[in-house]
């Protein structure tokens, strides 16, 4: 069986071809160009898809997209606004006003599993409605859904994708009442197996035959859970990519009494989780400011001493998601002195990102859902120093994911599953283990208390 997975993530496009008969394949990834349009992003991922296929026939195509993206089109499916994703928190003042009504916040959380925060497409649509620029002829969807339409001519969405857009009901696989009241159209909801056929235009762009089955788009977070073999049971996935996330599958919904976590859907279960908006994006930002593009991450990290006490960094470059959902928060350094070096601040960024994730980990523990192991994935695996620091900070053994692009692999798993092939069993690999240092964990517990001190002092 020959499979193709296409993914448009926050910062890059990816494509992977896999032949399940001989496990041969190819993965290509390419960063987005600054200012890329929706059409640019689609063209980029389709070009990568045509390259990885390299004239091979394909039996099934799967699509992955970011959970919080929003494309608004006219009635001909032509985008009328630029892409809006989770990094766009320009509606923070609008959401801050909504958060002043605690009864509204609680109702929305219980209804959608999401909090009132500018990252969510629901509130972007609400603000467009308030401004009088959204109407009944407009069509709203995820970027993944738009890519699916672009290559099939069929417009559809999944409850899984809508849940991370704050548009899906907690209790039923449908739009919640507040989403239904928005003056725009949404795509019909379908199950993950309900394929469309590759159109002649899509076939031409990918260099494939017309009529290939194309699965509906699924979100990267849910696909990461599938690719990491954590769809059920007690495996907590910890993903450190552009943003950070902790996710745990649950057969039943659980909502935090303090509203510190979110509740979304996967294709097969509920997902209880917490996410941070500051992760490798903070590291990329600081490296560019302090070191420039000519110095590698490996070179910087080769000179770092993790035992050294360094300043505190609060990783809120694009506001806060979990645990307190304050999109008006700002990033900041604290405890900086005249002897502080740029390497110290680099280390502070690494530790500050982990502190926010550990804060979310504590809140997730309130669910009392069992956790047998923590499975680590994302760009953090490219750094021997940071992944070990993560393990030491949490004080818990961790397994390294065996696939560099877990969400892309998860899309392939679904594509294979639609053809009754168990790709997880076929691609079973032994995972490397990380073991925490008790001494460093104690040091990081002290760091965490300093983090909480500055977190509380800088609350909006």
SEGUBA-879560 format. One line per field, with one value per residue (C-alpha): z, y, x; residue number from 1; chain; residue in three letters. Coordinates in steps of 0.25 Angstrom, whole numbers, plus 5000, padded with zeros to 4 digits. Example, Ala and Ser with C-alpha at 12.3 -4.5 7.8 and 13.67 -1.06 7.14 Angstrom:
<rs>
c3 = c(5031	5029)
c2 = c(4982	4996)
c1 = c(5049	5055)
pos = c(1	2)
unit = c(A	A)
code = c(ALA	SER)
</rs>
This chain:
<rs>
c3 = c(5000	4996	5005	5004	5016	5015	5026	5028	5042	5048	5043	5032	5021	5021	5012	5014	5004	5010	5003	5014	5006	5007	5017	5006	5007	5007	5016	5012	5020	5017	5025	5021	5015	5023	5018	5011	5006	5008	4993	4995	5007	4999	4987	4996	5002	4989	4982	4994	4992	4977	4980	4991	4982	4970	4960	4969	4969	4982	4988	4999	5004	5018	5022	5035	5039	5051	5061	5063	5048	5042	5027	5023	5009	5000	4994	4983	4993	4990	5003	5007	5019	5021	5029	5044	5053	5068	5067	5064	5077	5072	5078	5092	5096	5091	5099	5111	5111	5110	5121	5131	5131	5138	5136	5121	5122	5130	5121	5109	5116	5119	5105	5097	5105	5102	5109	5105	5098	5085	5079	5076	5063	5070	5076	5063	5056	5067	5066	5051	5053	5063	5053	5042	5032	5034	5027	5023	5010	5016	5019	5030	5032	5036	5027	5026	5022	5011	5006	5005	4997	4988	4984	4984	4981	4994	5006	5019	5034	5045	5060	5064	5056	5061	5075	5075	5068	5080	5071	5075	5086	5098	5098	5084	5071	5065	5066	5079	5080	5081	5068	5061	5064	5056	5043	5034	5028	5033	5025	5027	5039	5035	5041	5039	5029	5020	5008	4996	4982	4977	4966	4953	4958	4970	4962	4953	4965	4971	4959	4962	4956	4958	4968	4979	4992	5001	5016	5023	5029	5044	5054	5057	5072	5070	5060	5069	5079	5069	5063	5077	5080	5091	5086	5099	5112	5121	5112	5114	5101	5103	5090	5089	5076	5072	5083	5095	5099	5108	5104	5110	5104	5112	5109	5116	5116	5128	5130	5140	5152	5151	5136	5134	5123	5110	5105	5091	5082	5075	5064	5074	5088	5096	5099	5112	5111	5113	5104	5104	5093	5096	5093	5081	5076	5088	5086	5071	5075	5085	5077	5065	5074	5082	5073	5059	5048	5046	5060	5062	5073	5076	5077	5087	5095	5095	5105	5114	5129	5133	5148	5147	5153	5142	5141	5140	5127	5125	5112	5107	5094	5089	5102	5111	5108	5120	5131	5133	5118	5119	5105	5110	5117	5112	5112	5121	5127	5143	5152	5141	5146	5141	5140	5132	5118	5106	5108	5122	5116	5105	5117	5124	5111	5111	5126	5126	5115	5123	5135	5128	5123	5137	5142	5132	5136	5151	5146	5137	5149	5156	5146	5154	5140	5141	5135	5133	5124	5118	5103	5097	5083	5075	5072	5086	5082	5073	5086	5095	5105	5105	5105	5117	5124	5121	5128	5140	5141	5142	5150	5142	5133	5118	5105	5093	5081	5070	5058	5056	5051	5060	5054	5040	5044	5051	5038	5031	5042	5039	5024	5026	5036	5025	5017	5029	5031	5045	5042	5057	5058	5045	5049	5063	5068	5082	5088	5095	5110	5118	5133	5142	5151	5165	5168	5156	5159	5172	5166	5156	5167	5173	5159	5158	5171	5166	5153	5161	5169	5156	5149	5160	5161	5146	5145	5136)
c2 = c(5000	5013	5025	5040	5050	5065	5074	5090	5093	5106	5109	5098	5089	5074	5063	5048	5036	5022	5008	4999	4987	4990	5002	5010	5025	5039	5051	5066	5078	5093	5105	5115	5128	5141	5147	5134	5134	5123	5119	5120	5110	5100	5101	5099	5086	5081	5083	5075	5064	5063	5062	5051	5043	5044	5038	5026	5023	5026	5018	5028	5042	5048	5062	5068	5083	5092	5091	5106	5111	5119	5121	5130	5129	5135	5126	5121	5117	5128	5133	5147	5149	5145	5132	5134	5124	5123	5132	5144	5149	5162	5160	5160	5173	5167	5154	5161	5169	5155	5149	5160	5152	5140	5133	5134	5128	5117	5114	5114	5105	5095	5096	5095	5090	5102	5115	5130	5133	5141	5128	5121	5123	5124	5138	5142	5140	5146	5159	5159	5158	5169	5178	5175	5168	5154	5149	5137	5135	5134	5120	5117	5105	5100	5102	5086	5086	5097	5089	5076	5085	5090	5076	5069	5080	5074	5083	5075	5076	5067	5069	5066	5078	5087	5084	5091	5103	5104	5101	5087	5083	5075	5066	5063	5062	5075	5090	5096	5106	5118	5114	5111	5125	5131	5137	5128	5115	5103	5090	5077	5069	5055	5043	5041	5030	5038	5040	5049	5046	5054	5063	5065	5078	5072	5060	5070	5078	5065	5057	5046	5039	5045	5038	5034	5034	5046	5045	5058	5067	5064	5073	5071	5070	5058	5052	5053	5045	5034	5034	5033	5021	5028	5027	5020	5016	5024	5030	5045	5051	5063	5071	5082	5089	5103	5102	5092	5082	5071	5061	5049	5041	5039	5030	5041	5056	5063	5078	5085	5092	5103	5103	5101	5090	5088	5077	5073	5061	5051	5042	5031	5038	5050	5057	5064	5074	5087	5095	5106	5117	5119	5107	5106	5119	5126	5119	5123	5137	5139	5132	5141	5153	5149	5140	5142	5131	5127	5121	5107	5103	5091	5101	5110	5098	5091	5102	5103	5098	5094	5094	5109	5118	5127	5138	5135	5135	5136	5130	5138	5144	5142	5142	5131	5119	5109	5109	5123	5127	5141	5145	5159	5153	5157	5150	5156	5153	5155	5154	5159	5165	5171	5158	5151	5146	5144	5129	5130	5136	5125	5115	5123	5122	5107	5106	5116	5108	5096	5103	5107	5093	5087	5097	5091	5077	5080	5084	5072	5064	5069	5060	5048	5041	5030	5033	5021	5028	5041	5041	5052	5057	5070	5078	5076	5063	5070	5075	5065	5076	5081	5067	5062	5076	5073	5059	5065	5077	5067	5057	5046	5036	5039	5031	5038	5037	5028	5037	5051	5056	5049	5056	5053	5039	5039	5043	5031	5022	5027	5025	5011	5008	5012	5001	4991	4992	4993	5002	5004	4989	4989	5000	4996	5002	5001	5015	5021	5025	5037	5036	5048	5053	5054	5065	5073	5071	5077	5089	5091	5090	5102	5109	5106	5113	5125	5124	5124	5136	5144	5138	5143	5157	5159	5155	5164)
c1 = c(5000	5006	5002	5004	5003	5002	5004	5004	5008	5010	5024	5027	5020	5023	5021	5023	5022	5022	5021	5016	5020	5035	5035	5042	5039	5043	5040	5042	5040	5042	5040	5029	5033	5030	5017	5013	4998	4988	4990	5005	5004	4996	5005	5017	5012	5006	5020	5026	5016	5019	5034	5033	5024	5034	5025	5020	5005	4998	4986	4982	4985	4984	4984	4989	4987	4989	4977	4974	4975	4964	4961	4949	4945	4934	4923	4932	4943	4952	4959	4955	4964	4979	4981	4978	4985	4988	5000	4990	4985	4981	4967	4972	4965	4952	4954	4959	4945	4938	4946	4941	4927	4931	4917	4920	4934	4929	4917	4926	4936	4926	4920	4932	4944	4952	4954	4952	4965	4969	4976	4963	4956	4942	4946	4953	4939	4932	4940	4938	4923	4924	4931	4920	4930	4924	4911	4903	4910	4924	4930	4939	4948	4962	4974	4974	4960	4963	4975	4965	4956	4967	4971	4957	4946	4939	4937	4937	4942	4943	4938	4952	4957	4946	4948	4961	4955	4946	4934	4930	4920	4926	4914	4912	4920	4913	4915	4911	4899	4908	4916	4903	4898	4910	4906	4914	4914	4922	4926	4918	4924	4929	4936	4950	4948	4939	4948	4947	4953	4966	4961	4967	4973	4979	4984	4991	4997	5002	5006	4996	4984	4971	4961	4971	4964	4967	4964	4958	4968	4971	4978	4993	4991	4981	4990	5002	4995	4992	5006	5012	5003	4995	4981	4977	4982	4991	5002	5004	5010	5018	5021	5031	5030	5026	5016	5017	5006	5002	4991	4985	4974	4961	4949	4940	4941	4948	4947	4956	4949	4959	4958	4973	4972	4965	4956	4957	4954	4963	4957	4955	4954	4954	4967	4970	4981	4989	4997	5006	5008	5023	5032	5043	5037	5043	5056	5056	5053	5064	5075	5072	5073	5085	5093	5088	5086	5101	5102	5096	5088	5098	5109	5102	5098	5111	5116	5104	5105	5091	5096	5097	5086	5082	5071	5057	5049	5034	5031	5019	5023	5009	5001	4998	4989	4989	4987	4981	4978	4983	4986	4990	5002	5016	5029	5040	5053	5056	5068	5077	5090	5103	5110	5098	5103	5095	5098	5091	5079	5078	5078	5068	5059	5060	5057	5045	5038	5039	5034	5021	5020	5022	5012	5002	5006	5002	4988	4986	4989	4977	4969	4974	4975	4986	4999	5008	5019	5022	5025	5034	5033	5035	5047	5053	5058	5068	5075	5082	5083	5069	5062	5070	5067	5052	5053	5061	5051	5039	5046	5040	5046	5042	5042	5046	5037	5042	5037	5043	5030	5019	5007	5011	5013	5000	4993	5000	4995	4980	4982	4987	4976	4966	4971	4971	4986	4992	5004	5007	5010	5018	5026	5029	5042	5049	5049	5061	5059	5062	5065	5064	5075	5069	5079	5076	5061	5063	5070	5059	5048	5055	5055	5040	5037	5044	5036	5023	5028	5030	5018	5009	5016	5014	4999	4991)
pos = c(1	2	3	4	5	6	7	8	9	10	11	12	13	14	15	16	17	18	19	20	21	22	23	24	25	26	27	28	29	30	31	32	33	34	35	36	37	38	39	40	41	42	43	44	45	46	47	48	49	50	51	52	53	54	55	56	57	58	59	60	61	62	63	64	65	66	67	68	69	70	71	72	73	74	75	76	77	78	79	80	81	82	83	84	85	86	87	88	89	90	91	92	93	94	95	96	97	98	99	100	101	102	103	104	105	106	107	108	109	110	111	112	113	114	115	116	117	118	119	120	121	122	123	124	125	126	127	128	129	130	131	132	133	134	135	136	137	138	139	140	141	142	143	144	145	146	147	148	149	150	151	152	153	154	155	156	157	158	159	160	161	162	163	164	165	166	167	168	169	170	171	172	173	174	175	176	177	178	179	180	181	182	183	184	185	186	187	188	189	190	191	192	193	194	195	196	197	198	199	200	201	202	203	204	205	206	207	208	209	210	211	212	213	214	215	216	217	218	219	220	221	222	223	224	225	226	227	228	229	230	231	232	233	234	235	236	237	238	239	240	241	242	243	244	245	246	247	248	249	250	251	252	253	254	255	256	257	258	259	260	261	262	263	264	265	266	267	268	269	270	271	272	273	274	275	276	277	278	279	280	281	282	283	284	285	286	287	288	289	290	291	292	293	294	295	296	297	298	299	300	301	302	303	304	305	306	307	308	309	310	311	312	313	314	315	316	317	318	319	320	321	322	323	324	325	326	327	328	329	330	331	332	333	334	335	336	337	338	339	340	341	342	343	344	345	346	347	348	349	350	351	352	353	354	355	356	357	358	359	360	361	362	363	364	365	366	367	368	369	370	371	372	373	374	375	376	377	378	379	380	381	382	383	384	385	386	387	388	389	390	391	392	393	394	395	396	397	398	399	400	401	402	403	404	405	406	407	408	409	410	411	412	413	414	415	416	417	418	419	420	421	422	423	424	425	426	427	428	429	430	431	432	433	434	435	436	437	438	439	440	441	442	443	444	445	446	447	448	449	450	451	452	453	454	455	456	457	458	459	460)
unit = c(A	A	A	A	A	A	A	A	A	A	A	A	A	A	A	A	A	A	A	A	A	A	A	A	A	A	A	A	A	A	A	A	A	A	A	A	A	A	A	A	A	A	A	A	A	A	A	A	A	A	A	A	A	A	A	A	A	A	A	A	A	A	A	A	A	A	A	A	A	A	A	A	A	A	A	A	A	A	A	A	A	A	A	A	A	A	A	A	A	A	A	A	A	A	A	A	A	A	A	A	A	A	A	A	A	A	A	A	A	A	A	A	A	A	A	A	A	A	A	A	A	A	A	A	A	A	A	A	A	A	A	A	A	A	A	A	A	A	A	A	A	A	A	A	A	A	A	A	A	A	A	A	A	A	A	A	A	A	A	A	A	A	A	A	A	A	A	A	A	A	A	A	A	A	A	A	A	A	A	A	A	A	A	A	A	A	A	A	A	A	A	A	A	A	A	A	A	A	A	A	A	A	A	A	A	A	A	A	A	A	A	A	A	A	A	A	A	A	A	A	A	A	A	A	A	A	A	A	A	A	A	A	A	A	A	A	A	A	A	A	A	A	A	A	A	A	A	A	A	A	A	A	A	A	A	A	A	A	A	A	A	A	A	A	A	A	A	A	A	A	A	A	A	A	A	A	A	A	A	A	A	A	A	A	A	A	A	A	A	A	A	A	A	A	A	A	A	A	A	A	A	A	A	A	A	A	A	A	A	A	A	A	A	A	A	A	A	A	A	A	A	A	A	A	A	A	A	A	A	A	A	A	A	A	A	A	A	A	A	A	A	A	A	A	A	A	A	A	A	A	A	A	A	A	A	A	A	A	A	A	A	A	A	A	A	A	A	A	A	A	A	A	A	A	A	A	A	A	A	A	A	A	A	A	A	A	A	A	A	A	A	A	A	A	A	A	A	A	A	A	A	A	A	A	A	A	A	A	A	A	A	A	A	A	A	A	A	A	A	A	A	A	A	A	A	A	A	A	A	A	A	A	A	A	A	A	A	A	A	A	A	A	A	A	A	A	A	A	A	A	A	A	A	A	A	A	A	A	A	A)
code = c(UNK	UNK	UNK	UNK	UNK	UNK	UNK	UNK	UNK	UNK	UNK	UNK	UNK	UNK	UNK	UNK	UNK	UNK	UNK	UNK	UNK	UNK	UNK	UNK	UNK	UNK	UNK	UNK	UNK	UNK	UNK	UNK	UNK	UNK	UNK	UNK	UNK	UNK	UNK	UNK	UNK	UNK	UNK	UNK	UNK	UNK	UNK	UNK	UNK	UNK	UNK	UNK	UNK	UNK	UNK	UNK	UNK	UNK	UNK	UNK	UNK	UNK	UNK	UNK	UNK	UNK	UNK	UNK	UNK	UNK	UNK	UNK	UNK	UNK	UNK	UNK	UNK	UNK	UNK	UNK	UNK	UNK	UNK	UNK	UNK	UNK	UNK	UNK	UNK	UNK	UNK	UNK	UNK	UNK	UNK	UNK	UNK	UNK	UNK	UNK	UNK	UNK	UNK	UNK	UNK	UNK	UNK	UNK	UNK	UNK	UNK	UNK	UNK	UNK	UNK	UNK	UNK	UNK	UNK	UNK	UNK	UNK	UNK	UNK	UNK	UNK	UNK	UNK	UNK	UNK	UNK	UNK	UNK	UNK	UNK	UNK	UNK	UNK	UNK	UNK	UNK	UNK	UNK	UNK	UNK	UNK	UNK	UNK	UNK	UNK	UNK	UNK	UNK	UNK	UNK	UNK	UNK	UNK	UNK	UNK	UNK	UNK	UNK	UNK	UNK	UNK	UNK	UNK	UNK	UNK	UNK	UNK	UNK	UNK	UNK	UNK	UNK	UNK	UNK	UNK	UNK	UNK	UNK	UNK	UNK	UNK	UNK	UNK	UNK	UNK	UNK	UNK	UNK	UNK	UNK	UNK	UNK	UNK	UNK	UNK	UNK	UNK	UNK	UNK	UNK	UNK	UNK	UNK	UNK	UNK	UNK	UNK	UNK	UNK	UNK	UNK	UNK	UNK	UNK	UNK	UNK	UNK	UNK	UNK	UNK	UNK	UNK	UNK	UNK	UNK	UNK	UNK	UNK	UNK	UNK	UNK	UNK	UNK	UNK	UNK	UNK	UNK	UNK	UNK	UNK	UNK	UNK	UNK	UNK	UNK	UNK	UNK	UNK	UNK	UNK	UNK	UNK	UNK	UNK	UNK	UNK	UNK	UNK	UNK	UNK	UNK	UNK	UNK	UNK	UNK	UNK	UNK	UNK	UNK	UNK	UNK	UNK	UNK	UNK	UNK	UNK	UNK	UNK	UNK	UNK	UNK	UNK	UNK	UNK	UNK	UNK	UNK	UNK	UNK	UNK	UNK	UNK	UNK	UNK	UNK	UNK	UNK	UNK	UNK	UNK	UNK	UNK	UNK	UNK	UNK	UNK	UNK	UNK	UNK	UNK	UNK	UNK	UNK	UNK	UNK	UNK	UNK	UNK	UNK	UNK	UNK	UNK	UNK	UNK	UNK	UNK	UNK	UNK	UNK	UNK	UNK	UNK	UNK	UNK	UNK	UNK	UNK	UNK	UNK	UNK	UNK	UNK	UNK	UNK	UNK	UNK	UNK	UNK	UNK	UNK	UNK	UNK	UNK	UNK	UNK	UNK	UNK	UNK	UNK	UNK	UNK	UNK	UNK	UNK	UNK	UNK	UNK	UNK	UNK	UNK	UNK	UNK	UNK	UNK	UNK	UNK	UNK	UNK	UNK	UNK	UNK	UNK	UNK	UNK	UNK	UNK	UNK	UNK	UNK	UNK	UNK	UNK	UNK	UNK	UNK	UNK	UNK	UNK	UNK	UNK	UNK	UNK	UNK	UNK	UNK	UNK	UNK	UNK	UNK	UNK	UNK	UNK	UNK	UNK	UNK	UNK	UNK	UNK	UNK	UNK	UNK	UNK	UNK	UNK	UNK	UNK	UNK	UNK	UNK	UNK	UNK	UNK	UNK	UNK	UNK	UNK	UNK	UNK	UNK	UNK	UNK	UNK	UNK	UNK	UNK	UNK	UNK	UNK	UNK	UNK	UNK	UNK	UNK	UNK	UNK)
</rs>
